[in-house]
Amino acid sequence: MSGPIDYEAFRREVTEFALTHCPPEIRAVVATDRKLSRKIWAPWQRILFEHGWGAPGWPKEYGGTGWDHRQRHIFDEVMAECDCPPQYHHGLRHLGPVIIAFGSEEQKRRFLPGILDGSDWWCQGYSEPGAGSDLASLRTAARREGDEYVVEGQKTWTSHAHEADWMYTLVRTSKEAKKQQGISLLLIPLNTPGITIRPIATIDGWHHVNEVFLDNVRVPVANRVGEEGQGWTYGKFLLDRERLGGANVAPMLKQLDRTRNLVAAELADNPDKRQALEQRLLDAEAELLGARALGQEAVAAVMEGQNLGLLPSVLKLSTSHTVQRVSEVAVDAVGDRLAPRFRRVDGTGPNAEAPGREWLQGYLYGRVRTIYGGSSEVQRNVIARQLFGF
């Protein structure tokens, strides 16, 4: 039998690997807060896969590491501390565990290897116009015809659909049952006839999200995960797997350090303004250190099989607002030079290539942090219900 895990030795091993195996050009993208894309994620995933670290959260029998929750948390922390990209989550942390738990053996053989080595890229077809926070109200319909489903509808805010190969998609296969019970999960190749992908312009000028239109799209029944009408169960399973996602605040602490360096460089000749911004960063640092302690508590609770209760919502709520405040400090630091002339949504304009423009983009992109992954309003409601019972 193997003895207890030496977590400090494990941290040193991961740190050495990150610093020696993550290409400098990839680390430079992360260190300068540039947009991550498949071009950056895919080669890094291949490197991790070849080292046997392609899927930190998967069981060994499916190509995973078999690490416990604390090891996985250390891995994520170290990657952020070393400016390595976080792994692309849709396949590894969302769909992969669902296929492992509910997929057929053929689906496991077909889809898991491409997720592991980064050759297949996935996006999530959940949200629709009128079905965001109330996802069970989705209307995209799948009508069965023999061995195929015919899918009609629209998905929106679909992150990375423009560079994905596949979309895992919640569709309505029955209108007769309760709305949560009439939903199924389909795996749809995005090169299928009848699919149209259109970009949604966002204020930061980066291409993140899209609309996906499905017009008489034919999908084999073999591409349905699990049982028909049980997609809501699989969707909840997916979200439960991410309950420790907010425990890693290392990326936010790195962002705070970079902002502190920015303030020092931009305001070297303006000590009064520099001191005021540094005080705001100290306040943010205290909040993030508190969140890190809560994250460690959450990891310990999961290791002991305890219910996390309010911790995930508290972490999501607090860190979202703190990171926004850090980005506001960055904009205040470069504001005299750049902020009066924001770059346009199409990426052009007087500041399109100006040094420091990435701080403006980071500020604009950061506005979504209090919306995605469960808006702040939703998190407050979750906390209130658990604390006060309503």
Backbone hydrogen bonds in HBPLUS format (Angstrom, degrees):
<---DONOR---> <-ACCEPTOR-->    atom                        ^
c    i                          cat <-CA-CA->   ^        H-A-AA   ^      H-
h    n   atom  resd res      DA  || num        DHA   H-A  angle D-A-AA Bond
n    s   type  num  typ     dist DA aas  dist angle  dist       angle   num
A0010-PHE N   A0006-ASP O   2.99 MM   4  6.27 151.5  2.08 146.6 155.5     1
A0011-ARG N   A0007-TYR O   2.88 MM   4  6.11 153.4  1.95 143.6 150.3     2
A0012-ARG N   A0008-GLU O   3.04 MM   4  6.32 155.2  2.10 144.5 150.6     3
A0013-GLU N   A0009-ALA O   2.95 MM   4  6.23 154.4  2.02 146.4 153.5     4
A0014-VAL N   A0010-PHE O   2.96 MM   4  6.25 162.7  1.99 155.7 159.4     5
A0015-THR N   A0011-ARG O   2.92 MM   4  6.08 159.2  1.97 148.4 154.6     6
A0016-GLU N   A0012-ARG O   2.96 MM   4  6.13 165.7  1.98 151.0 154.2     7
A0017-PHE N   A0013-GLU O   3.04 MM   4  6.24 160.1  2.08 146.6 152.3     8
A0018-ALA N   A0014-VAL O   2.89 MM   4  6.08 165.0  1.91 152.7 156.7     9
A0019-LEU N   A0015-THR O   3.03 MM   4  6.20 164.5  2.06 154.7 158.1    10
A0020-THR N   A0016-GLU O   3.09 MM   4  6.13 138.7  2.27 142.0 152.1    11
A0021-HIS N   A0017-PHE O   2.80 MM   4  5.61 144.8  1.92 155.8 162.0    12
A0022-CYS N   A0018-ALA O   3.28 MM   4  5.48 155.0  2.35 128.6 133.6    13
A0026-ILE N   A0023-PRO O   3.00 MM   3  5.38 133.0  2.22 109.0 121.4    14
A0027-ARG N   A0023-PRO O   3.07 MM   4  6.42 163.1  2.10 157.4 162.3    15
A0028-ALA N   A0024-PRO O   2.88 MM   4  6.01 144.8  2.00 144.8 154.3    16
A0029-VAL N   A0026-ILE O   3.14 MM   3  5.32 126.4  2.44  99.9 112.7    17
A0030-VAL N   A0026-ILE O   3.34 MM   4  6.75 157.6  2.39 149.2 154.2    18
A0031-ALA N   A0027-ARG O   2.88 MM   4  6.05 163.4  1.90 151.4 156.6    19
A0032-THR N   A0028-ALA O   3.13 MM   4  6.16 135.5  2.33 139.1 147.9    20
A0034-ARG N   A0029-VAL O   3.05 MM   5  5.32 165.3  2.08 163.7 161.3    21
A0033-ASP N   A0030-VAL O   3.10 MM   3  5.19 165.4  2.12 110.9 112.5    22
A0040-ILE N   A0037-SER O   2.95 MM   3  5.43 140.8  2.10 111.0 121.3    23
A0041-TRP N   A0037-SER O   2.87 MM   4  6.14 172.9  1.88 161.4 162.9    24
A0042-ALA N   A0038-ARG O   2.89 MM   4  5.40 161.8  1.92 138.9 145.0    25
A0045-GLN N   A0041-TRP O   2.87 MM   4  6.10 154.9  1.93 158.1 166.4    26
A0046-ARG N   A0042-ALA O   3.01 MM   4  6.28 152.3  2.09 149.5 157.0    27
A0047-ILE N   A0043-PRO O   3.08 MM   4  6.36 152.8  2.16 142.7 149.2    28
A0048-LEU N   A0044-TRP O   3.02 MM   4  6.32 163.9  2.05 152.4 156.0    29
A0049-PHE N   A0045-GLN O   2.85 MM   4  6.02 159.0  1.89 149.5 155.9    30
A0050-GLU N   A0046-ARG O   2.95 MM   4  6.15 161.6  1.99 150.5 154.5    31
A0051-HIS N   A0047-ILE O   3.19 MM   4  6.41 132.1  2.43 138.4 150.7    32
A0051-HIS N   A0048-LEU O   3.13 MM   3  5.13 133.8  2.35  95.5 108.4    33
A0053-TRP N   A0048-LEU O   2.78 MM   5  4.90 150.1  1.87 157.6 148.5    34
A0052-GLY N   A0049-PHE O   2.96 MM   3  5.07 155.9  2.02 105.3 113.1    35
A0058-TRP N   A0055-ALA O   3.20 MM   3  5.50 170.4  2.21 116.5 119.5    36
A0065-THR N   A0055-ALA O   3.22 MM  10  6.27 145.6  2.34 140.2 139.2    37
A0066-GLY N   A0058-TRP O   3.28 MM   8  6.20 148.6  2.39 175.7 167.7    38
A0062-TYR N   A0059-PRO O   3.16 MM   3  5.75 159.9  2.20 115.1 121.1    39
A0064-GLY N   A0059-PRO O   2.97 MM   5  4.92 147.1  2.08 141.0 133.0    40
A0063-GLY N   A0060-LYS O   2.99 MM   3  5.12 162.8  2.02 118.7 117.6    41
A0072-ARG N   A0068-ASP O   3.04 MM   4  6.36 160.8  2.08 155.0 160.7    42
A0073-HIS N   A0069-HIS O   2.95 MM   4  6.12 150.9  2.03 142.4 150.5    43
A0074-ILE N   A0070-ARG O   2.92 MM   4  6.16 159.5  1.96 150.4 155.5    44
A0075-PHE N   A0071-GLN O   2.87 MM   4  6.11 161.4  1.91 151.1 156.3    45
A0076-ASP N   A0072-ARG O   3.06 MM   4  6.30 163.9  2.08 147.8 150.9    46
A0077-GLU N   A0073-HIS O   2.95 MM   4  6.17 160.0  2.00 150.3 156.3    47
A0078-VAL N   A0074-ILE O   2.86 MM   4  6.03 171.6  1.87 160.3 161.9    48
A0079-MET N   A0075-PHE O   3.02 MM   4  6.18 162.9  2.05 151.8 156.6    49
A0080-ALA N   A0076-ASP O   3.23 MM   4  6.43 159.2  2.27 145.1 149.6    50
A0081-GLU N   A0077-GLU O   2.91 MM   4  6.21 161.3  1.95 153.1 159.1    51
A0082-CYS N   A0078-VAL O   2.92 MM   4  6.07 140.2  2.08 150.0 159.5    52
A0084-CYS N   A0079-MET O   2.80 MM   5  4.92 166.2  1.82 161.5 157.0    53
A0083-ASP N   A0080-ALA O   3.12 MM   3  5.08 166.2  2.14 108.7 111.2    54
A0093-ARG N   A0089-HIS O   2.84 MM   4  4.98 147.4  1.95 130.9 141.7    55
A0094-HIS N   A0089-HIS O   3.14 MM   5  6.35 131.2  2.39 163.9 163.9    56
A0095-LEU N   A0090-HIS O   2.89 MM   5  6.16 174.5  1.89 161.6 159.7    57
A0096-GLY N   A0091-GLY O   2.70 MM   5  5.43 150.9  1.79 147.9 157.1    58
A0098-VAL N   A0095-LEU O   2.93 MM   3  5.15 120.2  2.30 104.6 120.9    59
A0099-ILE N   A0095-LEU O   2.94 MM   4  6.26 159.7  1.98 164.1 170.5    60
A0100-ILE N   A0096-GLY O   2.94 MM   4  6.20 161.1  1.98 156.1 162.0    61
A0101-ALA N   A0097-PRO O   3.00 MM   4  6.10 151.2  2.09 138.8 145.9    62
A0102-PHE N   A0098-VAL O   2.78 MM   4  5.80 160.1  1.82 154.6 160.3    63
A0103-GLY N   A0099-ILE O   2.76 MM   4  4.19 141.9  1.90 115.1 124.4    64
A0108-LYS N   A0104-SER O   2.99 MM   4  6.33 154.5  2.05 150.2 157.2    65
A0109-ARG N   A0105-GLU O   3.01 MM   4  6.29 159.9  2.05 149.1 154.0    66
A0110-ARG N   A0106-GLU O   2.88 MM   4  6.06 148.9  1.98 144.6 154.1    67
A0111-PHE N   A0107-GLN O   2.85 MM   4  5.80 172.4  1.86 154.8 156.5    68
A0112-LEU N   A0108-LYS O   3.23 MM   4  5.41 149.6  2.32 127.6 136.7    69
A0115-ILE N   A0111-PHE O   3.32 MM   4  6.58 147.6  2.43 149.7 158.7    70
A0116-LEU N   A0112-LEU O   2.98 MM   4  6.18 162.2  2.01 156.6 161.7    71
A0117-ASP N   A0113-PRO O   3.05 MM   4  6.30 167.6  2.07 157.9 158.6    72
A0119-SER N   A0114-GLY O   3.08 MM   5  4.96 116.8  2.49 134.2 146.1    73
A0120-ASP N   A0114-GLY O   3.11 MM   6  4.76 168.1  2.13 120.1 116.6    74
A0165-ASP N   A0121-TRP O   2.75 MM  44  5.19 158.6  1.79 132.3 138.7    75
A0166-TRP N   A0121-TRP O   3.06 MM  45  6.35 158.4  2.11 159.8 164.5    76
A0123-CYS N   A0166-TRP O   2.98 MM  43  6.43 131.6  2.22 137.7 152.1    77
A0168-TYR N   A0123-CYS O   3.05 MM  45  6.52 153.4  2.12 169.8 167.9    78
A0125-GLY N   A0168-TYR O   2.83 MM  43  5.80 172.4  1.84 147.3 148.7    79
A0170-LEU N   A0125-GLY O   3.16 MM  45  6.41 157.1  2.22 152.3 153.9    80
A0156-THR N   A0127-SER O   2.93 MM  29  5.62 162.9  1.96 127.9 132.5    81
A0128-GLU N   A0131-ALA O   3.01 MM   3  4.83 155.9  2.07 120.5 127.9    82
A0131-ALA N   A0128-GLU O   2.90 MM   3  4.83 166.1  1.92 125.3 124.1    83
A0137-SER N   A0134-ASP O   3.01 MM   3  5.85 166.2  2.03 124.2 128.4    84
A0138-LEU N   A0135-LEU O   3.05 MM   3  5.72 149.3  2.15 128.5 128.4    85
A0172-ARG N   A0140-THR O   2.67 MM  32  5.93 169.9  1.68 159.5 163.3    86
A0141-ALA N   A0152-GLU O   2.87 MM  11  5.42 144.0  2.00 166.4 161.4    87
A0152-GLU N   A0141-ALA O   2.88 MM  11  5.42 158.4  1.93 157.0 164.3    88
A0142-ALA N   A0172-ARG O   2.94 MM  30  5.90 159.6  1.98 143.1 142.2    89
A0143-ARG N   A0150-VAL O   2.91 MM   7  5.07 164.8  1.93 140.3 139.0    90
A0150-VAL N   A0143-ARG O   2.74 MM   7  5.07 153.7  1.81 136.8 145.5    91
A0145-GLU N   A0148-GLU O   2.75 MM   3  5.33 170.7  1.75 157.2 160.4    92
A0148-GLU N   A0145-GLU O   3.16 MM   3  5.33 154.3  2.23 116.4 123.8    93
A0221-VAL N   A0147-ASP O   2.87 MM  74  5.40 165.9  1.89 134.8 133.4    94
A0149-TYR N   A0219-VAL O   2.74 MM  70  5.14 157.3  1.79 149.1 156.6    95
A0219-VAL N   A0149-TYR O   2.87 MM  70  5.14 160.6  1.91 149.1 155.6    96
A0151-VAL N   A0217-VAL O   2.76 MM  66  4.95 167.3  1.78 141.7 145.3    97
A0217-VAL N   A0151-VAL O   3.06 MM  66  4.95 160.1  2.10 147.2 142.7    98
A0153-GLY N   A0214-LEU O   2.96 MM  61  5.24 154.0  2.03 147.7 146.0    99
A0214-LEU N   A0153-GLY O   2.89 MM  61  5.24 174.0  1.89 156.2 154.1   100
A0155-LYS N   A0212-VAL O   2.82 MM  57  5.03 163.5  1.85 150.0 155.8   101
A0212-VAL N   A0155-LYS O   2.83 MM  57  5.03 166.8  1.85 141.8 145.0   102
A0158-THR N   A0210-ASN O   2.94 MM  52  4.97 164.1  1.96 147.4 143.1   103
A0160-HIS N   A0208-HIS O   2.83 MM  48  5.75 165.0  1.85 173.9 174.4   104
A0163-GLU N   A0160-HIS O   3.15 MM   3  5.55 158.3  2.20 110.3 116.6   105
A0164-ALA N   A0161-ALA O   3.35 MM   3  5.02 167.9  2.37  99.7 103.2   106
A0190-LEU N   A0165-ASP O   2.88 MM  25  5.58 173.4  1.88 140.4 142.6   107
A0167-MET N   A0188-ILE O   2.90 MM  21  5.27 148.0  2.00 141.0 151.5   108
A0188-ILE N   A0167-MET O   2.94 MM  21  5.27 175.6  1.94 150.2 151.6   109
A0169-THR N   A0186-LEU O   2.80 MM  17  5.20 171.0  1.81 161.3 164.5   110
A0186-LEU N   A0169-THR O   2.87 MM  17  5.20 166.8  1.88 154.8 155.4   111
A0171-VAL N   A0184-SER O   2.92 MM  13  5.44 163.0  1.95 156.3 162.0   112
A0184-SER N   A0171-VAL O   2.81 MM  13  5.44 160.5  1.85 157.0 163.8   113
A0173-THR N   A0182-GLY O   2.87 MM   9  5.65 143.1  2.00 146.7 158.0   114
A0174-SER N   A0182-GLY O   3.22 MM   8  4.48 140.4  2.39 135.4 128.8   115
A0181-GLN N   A0178-LYS O   2.75 MM   3  5.27 139.3  1.92 116.1 128.9   116
A0231-GLY N   A0183-ILE O   2.66 MM  48  5.03 150.2  1.75 141.0 135.9   117
A0225-VAL N   A0185-LEU O   2.93 MM  40  5.64 161.0  1.97 156.3 162.6   118
A0187-LEU N   A0223-ASN O   2.92 MM  36  5.22 142.8  2.06 138.3 150.2   119
A0192-THR N   A0189-PRO O   3.22 MM   3  5.71 154.5  2.29 117.4 118.5   120
A0195-ILE N   A0192-THR O   3.32 MM   3  6.15 145.4  2.45 148.1 148.3   121
A0215-ASP N   A0194-GLY O   2.90 MM  21  4.77 161.0  1.94 134.3 140.5   122
A0196-THR N   A0213-PHE O   2.99 MM  17  5.09 156.9  2.05 142.8 149.1   123
A0213-PHE N   A0196-THR O   2.82 MM  17  5.09 168.0  1.84 155.7 158.8   124
A0198-ARG N   A0211-GLU O   2.91 MM  13  5.18 164.8  1.93 150.8 155.9   125
A0211-GLU N   A0198-ARG O   2.75 MM  13  5.18 160.9  1.79 157.1 163.4   126
A0200-ILE N   A0209-VAL O   3.00 MM   9  5.65 161.8  2.03 140.4 135.0   127
A0205-GLY N   A0202-THR O   3.09 MM   3  5.83 165.2  2.11 123.4 127.9   128
A0223-ASN N   A0220-PRO O   2.87 MM   3  5.46 162.7  1.90 115.8 121.7   129
A0224-ARG N   A0221-VAL O   2.96 MM   3  5.50 158.3  2.01 122.2 122.8   130
A0230-GLN N   A0227-GLU O   3.31 MM   3  5.65 158.6  2.36 129.4 127.7   131
A0233-THR N   A0230-GLN O   3.12 MM   3  5.50 125.8  2.43 106.9 119.2   132
A0234-TYR N   A0230-GLN O   3.32 MM   4  6.76 155.2  2.39 147.7 154.5   133
A0235-GLY N   A0231-GLY O   2.84 MM   4  6.08 152.1  1.91 149.4 157.6   134
A0236-LYS N   A0232-TRP O   3.03 MM   4  6.26 155.7  2.09 147.0 152.4   135
A0237-PHE N   A0233-THR O   3.01 MM   4  6.25 154.4  2.08 144.4 151.8   136
A0238-LEU N   A0234-TYR O   2.96 MM   4  6.22 154.2  2.03 145.2 151.6   137
A0239-LEU N   A0235-GLY O   3.12 MM   4  6.47 157.3  2.18 145.4 150.4   138
A0240-ASP N   A0236-LYS O   2.88 MM   4  6.13 155.9  1.94 151.9 158.9   139
A0241-ARG N   A0237-PHE O   3.08 MM   4  6.33 143.1  2.22 146.0 154.9   140
A0242-GLU N   A0239-LEU O   3.02 MM   3  5.30 146.6  2.14 104.6 114.6   141
A0243-ARG N   A0240-ASP O   3.22 MM   3  5.35 156.3  2.28 115.8 114.2   142
A0245-GLY N   A0242-GLU O   2.94 MM   3  5.21 166.1  1.96 118.5 121.1   143
A0247-ALA N   A0244-LEU O   3.01 MM   3  5.36 162.1  2.04 115.0 120.7   144
A0252-MET N   A0249-VAL O   3.00 MM   3  5.24 121.4  2.36 103.7 118.6   145
A0253-LEU N   A0249-VAL O   2.99 MM   4  6.35 151.5  2.08 154.4 163.4   146
A0254-LYS N   A0250-ALA O   2.97 MM   4  6.21 152.6  2.04 152.2 159.4   147
A0255-GLN N   A0251-PRO O   3.02 MM   4  6.24 153.2  2.09 139.9 147.2   148
A0256-LEU N   A0252-MET O   2.93 MM   4  6.21 149.6  2.02 142.3 150.6   149
A0257-ASP N   A0253-LEU O   2.99 MM   4  6.28 156.8  2.05 145.6 150.9   150
A0258-ARG N   A0254-LYS O   2.99 MM   4  6.29 159.9  2.03 152.1 157.3   151
A0259-THR N   A0255-GLN O   2.95 MM   4  6.17 151.9  2.03 144.9 153.0   152
A0260-ARG N   A0256-LEU O   2.88 MM   4  6.15 152.9  1.96 149.3 156.9   153
A0261-ASN N   A0257-ASP O   3.04 MM   4  6.35 156.7  2.10 148.4 153.8   154
A0262-LEU N   A0258-ARG O   2.93 MM   4  6.20 149.7  2.03 142.1 151.1   155
A0263-VAL N   A0259-THR O   2.91 MM   4  6.20 161.4  1.95 154.3 157.7   156
A0264-ALA N   A0260-ARG O   3.11 MM   4  6.38 159.0  2.16 146.9 152.1   157
A0265-ALA N   A0261-ASN O   3.00 MM   4  6.24 155.8  2.06 147.5 153.8   158
A0266-GLU N   A0262-LEU O   2.83 MM   4  5.95 171.8  1.83 164.1 166.1   159
A0267-LEU N   A0263-VAL O   3.03 MM   4  5.79 153.1  2.10 143.9 150.1   160
A0270-ASN N   A0267-LEU O   3.04 MM   3  4.94 167.1  2.06 109.1 111.1   161
A0274-ARG N   A0270-ASN O   2.99 MM   4  6.13 163.8  2.02 158.4 163.5   162
A0275-GLN N   A0271-PRO O   2.90 MM   4  5.96 160.5  1.94 145.7 150.1   163
A0276-ALA N   A0272-ASP O   3.14 MM   4  6.40 156.5  2.20 145.0 151.1   164
A0277-LEU N   A0273-LYS O   3.01 MM   4  6.28 159.7  2.05 153.7 158.5   165
A0278-GLU N   A0274-ARG O   2.87 MM   4  6.07 156.7  1.93 151.5 158.8   166
A0279-GLN N   A0275-GLN O   3.01 MM   4  6.19 145.7  2.13 143.3 151.4   167
A0280-ARG N   A0276-ALA O   3.29 MM   4  6.62 151.7  2.37 139.5 146.1   168
A0281-LEU N   A0277-LEU O   3.02 MM   4  6.37 147.9  2.13 145.4 154.5   169
A0282-LEU N   A0278-GLU O   2.92 MM   4  6.21 145.4  2.04 142.6 152.0   170
A0283-ASP N   A0279-GLN O   3.08 MM   4  6.40 155.4  2.14 148.4 154.0   171
A0284-ALA N   A0280-ARG O   3.06 MM   4  6.33 155.9  2.12 142.3 148.9   172
A0285-GLU N   A0281-LEU O   2.77 MM   4  5.97 153.2  1.84 147.0 154.9   173
A0286-ALA N   A0282-LEU O   3.01 MM   4  6.26 157.0  2.06 148.5 153.4   174
A0287-GLU N   A0283-ASP O   3.17 MM   4  6.49 155.2  2.23 144.3 150.7   175
A0288-LEU N   A0284-ALA O   2.92 MM   4  6.22 156.3  1.97 151.2 157.8   176
A0289-LEU N   A0285-GLU O   2.84 MM   4  6.05 156.6  1.89 153.3 159.6   177
A0290-GLY N   A0286-ALA O   3.02 MM   4  6.21 151.0  2.11 141.7 149.5   178
A0291-ALA N   A0287-GLU O   2.93 MM   4  6.23 149.8  2.02 141.6 150.4   179
A0292-ARG N   A0288-LEU O   2.79 MM   4  6.07 147.2  1.90 144.4 153.7   180
A0293-ALA N   A0289-LEU O   3.07 MM   4  6.34 152.9  2.15 142.7 148.8   181
A0294-LEU N   A0290-GLY O   3.02 MM   4  6.36 154.8  2.09 145.7 152.8   182
A0295-GLY N   A0291-ALA O   2.80 MM   4  6.04 150.4  1.88 146.1 154.9   183
A0296-GLN N   A0292-ARG O   2.93 MM   4  6.24 152.9  2.01 147.8 154.2   184
A0297-GLU N   A0293-ALA O   3.00 MM   4  6.26 148.7  2.10 142.2 151.2   185
A0298-ALA N   A0294-LEU O   2.85 MM   4  6.17 147.2  1.96 145.3 154.7   186
A0299-VAL N   A0295-GLY O   2.98 MM   4  6.29 157.5  2.03 149.7 154.8   187
A0300-ALA N   A0296-GLN O   3.03 MM   4  6.23 161.7  2.06 145.2 150.1   188
A0301-ALA N   A0297-GLU O   2.93 MM   4  6.15 150.3  2.01 143.3 151.7   189
A0302-VAL N   A0298-ALA O   2.99 MM   4  6.28 159.9  2.03 152.5 156.7   190
A0303-MET N   A0299-VAL O   2.96 MM   4  6.18 157.5  2.01 149.5 156.2   191
A0304-GLU N   A0300-ALA O   3.10 MM   4  6.32 137.4  2.29 139.0 149.5   192
A0304-GLU N   A0301-ALA O   3.13 MM   3  5.14 128.5  2.41  94.1 107.5   193
A0306-GLN N   A0301-ALA O   2.82 MM   5  5.03 163.0  1.85 153.5 148.1   194
A0305-GLY N   A0302-VAL O   3.00 MM   3  4.91 161.0  2.03 103.2 108.7   195
A0311-LEU N   A0308-LEU O   3.10 MM   3  5.70 151.4  2.18 148.0 141.7   196
A0314-VAL N   A0310-LEU O   2.93 MM   4  6.07 165.0  1.96 163.2 167.7   197
A0315-LEU N   A0311-LEU O   2.89 MM   4  6.02 166.1  1.91 160.7 163.9   198
A0316-LYS N   A0312-PRO O   2.97 MM   4  6.13 165.0  2.00 147.5 151.9   199
A0317-LEU N   A0313-SER O   2.91 MM   4  5.97 166.4  1.93 149.4 153.6   200
A0318-SER N   A0314-VAL O   2.97 MM   4  6.02 171.2  1.98 150.6 153.6   201
A0319-THR N   A0315-LEU O   3.00 MM   4  5.90 165.6  2.02 150.9 155.1   202
A0320-SER N   A0316-LYS O   3.18 MM   4  5.95 154.8  2.25 139.0 145.8   203
A0322-THR N   A0318-SER O   3.07 MM   4  6.26 155.1  2.13 148.0 155.9   204
A0323-VAL N   A0319-THR O   2.93 MM   4  5.99 170.0  1.94 153.9 155.4   205
A0324-GLN N   A0320-SER O   3.24 MM   4  6.42 152.8  2.32 138.9 146.3   206
A0325-ARG N   A0321-HIS O   3.07 MM   4  6.33 150.1  2.16 142.4 150.1   207
A0325-ARG N   A0322-THR O   3.06 MM   3  5.09 116.2  2.48  94.1 109.6   208
A0326-VAL N   A0322-THR O   3.01 MM   4  6.40 147.4  2.12 147.7 156.9   209
A0327-SER N   A0323-VAL O   3.04 MM   4  6.35 159.5  2.09 150.0 154.6   210
A0328-GLU N   A0324-GLN O   3.00 MM   4  6.27 140.2  2.16 141.4 152.8   211
A0329-VAL N   A0325-ARG O   3.11 MM   4  6.45 144.7  2.24 142.0 150.3   212
A0329-VAL N   A0326-VAL O   3.11 MM   3  5.16 122.5  2.46  95.8 109.9   213
A0330-ALA N   A0326-VAL O   3.14 MM   4  6.55 154.7  2.21 147.7 154.2   214
A0331-VAL N   A0327-SER O   3.09 MM   4  6.38 156.7  2.14 145.3 150.5   215
A0332-ASP N   A0328-GLU O   2.97 MM   4  6.20 153.0  2.04 143.7 151.5   216
A0333-ALA N   A0329-VAL O   2.92 MM   4  6.22 139.1  2.09 144.1 155.7   217
A0333-ALA N   A0330-ALA O   3.11 MM   3  5.06 124.1  2.43  91.4 105.9   218
A0334-VAL N   A0330-ALA O   3.11 MM   4  6.48 152.9  2.18 149.9 155.8   219
A0335-GLY N   A0331-VAL O   2.69 MM   4  5.29 115.6  2.11 139.8 155.9   220
A0337-ARG N   A0334-VAL O   2.99 MM   3  5.55 136.1  2.19 113.6 125.4   221
A0338-LEU N   A0334-VAL O   2.92 MM   4  6.00 158.0  1.97 156.8 164.0   222
A0339-ALA N   A0335-GLY O   3.09 MM   4  4.36 119.2  2.48 102.8 118.9   223
A0341-ARG N   A0338-LEU O   2.96 MM   3  5.88 163.5  1.98 133.3 138.4   224
A0344-ARG N   A0348-THR O   2.97 MM   4  5.55 156.1  2.03 157.9 162.0   225
A0347-GLY N   A0344-ARG O   2.90 MM   3  5.41 160.5  1.94 119.3 123.0   226
A0352-ALA N   A0349-GLY O   3.19 MM   3  5.37 169.0  2.21 117.3 117.6   227
A0354-ALA N   A0351-ASN O   3.27 MM   3  4.82 158.8  2.31  96.2 102.5   228
A0357-ARG N   A0354-ALA O   3.07 MM   3  5.66 151.1  2.15 146.0 144.6   229
A0359-TRP N   A0356-GLY O   3.04 MM   3  5.65 148.1  2.15 114.3 122.5   230
A0360-LEU N   A0357-ARG O   3.03 MM   3  5.22 124.0  2.36 100.4 114.4   231
A0361-GLN N   A0357-ARG O   3.02 MM   4  6.42 159.7  2.06 153.0 158.8   232
A0362-GLY N   A0358-GLU O   2.85 MM   4  5.98 155.8  1.91 140.3 147.4   233
A0363-TYR N   A0359-TRP O   2.99 MM   4  6.14 151.5  2.07 138.1 145.4   234
A0364-LEU N   A0360-LEU O   2.99 MM   4  6.26 166.0  2.01 152.8 155.9   235
A0365-TYR N   A0361-GLN O   2.78 MM   4  5.96 168.0  1.80 157.7 161.6   236
A0366-GLY N   A0362-GLY O   2.90 MM   4  5.86 148.0  2.00 138.0 147.0   237
A0367-ARG N   A0364-LEU O   3.25 MM   3  5.63 158.8  2.30 107.1 113.3   238
A0368-VAL N   A0365-TYR O   3.19 MM   3  6.17 166.5  2.21 126.7 129.1   239
A0369-ARG N   A0366-GLY O   3.11 MM   3  5.43 160.1  2.15 110.6 116.8   240
A0371-ILE N   A0368-VAL O   2.83 MM   3  5.17 158.9  1.88 119.3 122.4   241
A0372-TYR N   A0368-VAL O   3.01 MM   4  6.20 159.1  2.06 170.3 176.8   242
A0376-SER N   A0370-THR O   2.97 MM   6  5.37 148.6  2.07 148.1 141.6   243
A0379-GLN N   A0375-SER O   2.94 MM   4  6.31 160.2  1.98 154.2 160.0   244
A0380-ARG N   A0376-SER O   2.93 MM   4  6.15 156.2  1.98 148.7 154.6   245
A0381-ASN N   A0377-GLU O   3.06 MM   4  6.33 153.4  2.13 144.0 151.2   246
A0382-VAL N   A0378-VAL O   2.93 MM   4  6.25 156.5  1.98 151.9 158.6   247
A0383-ILE N   A0379-GLN O   2.95 MM   4  6.18 164.6  1.98 152.1 155.8   248
A0384-ALA N   A0380-ARG O   2.87 MM   4  6.05 162.7  1.90 148.4 153.6   249
A0385-ARG N   A0381-ASN O   2.90 MM   4  6.07 162.5  1.93 151.3 155.7   250
A0386-GLN N   A0382-VAL O   3.11 MM   4  6.33 159.6  2.15 148.1 153.3   251
A0387-LEU N   A0383-ILE O   2.91 MM   4  6.09 153.2  1.98 150.7 158.7   252
A0388-PHE N   A0384-ALA O   2.78 MM   4  5.66 166.4  1.80 153.0 157.4   253
A0389-GLY N   A0385-ARG O   2.74 MM   4  4.62 133.3  1.96 121.3 129.8   254
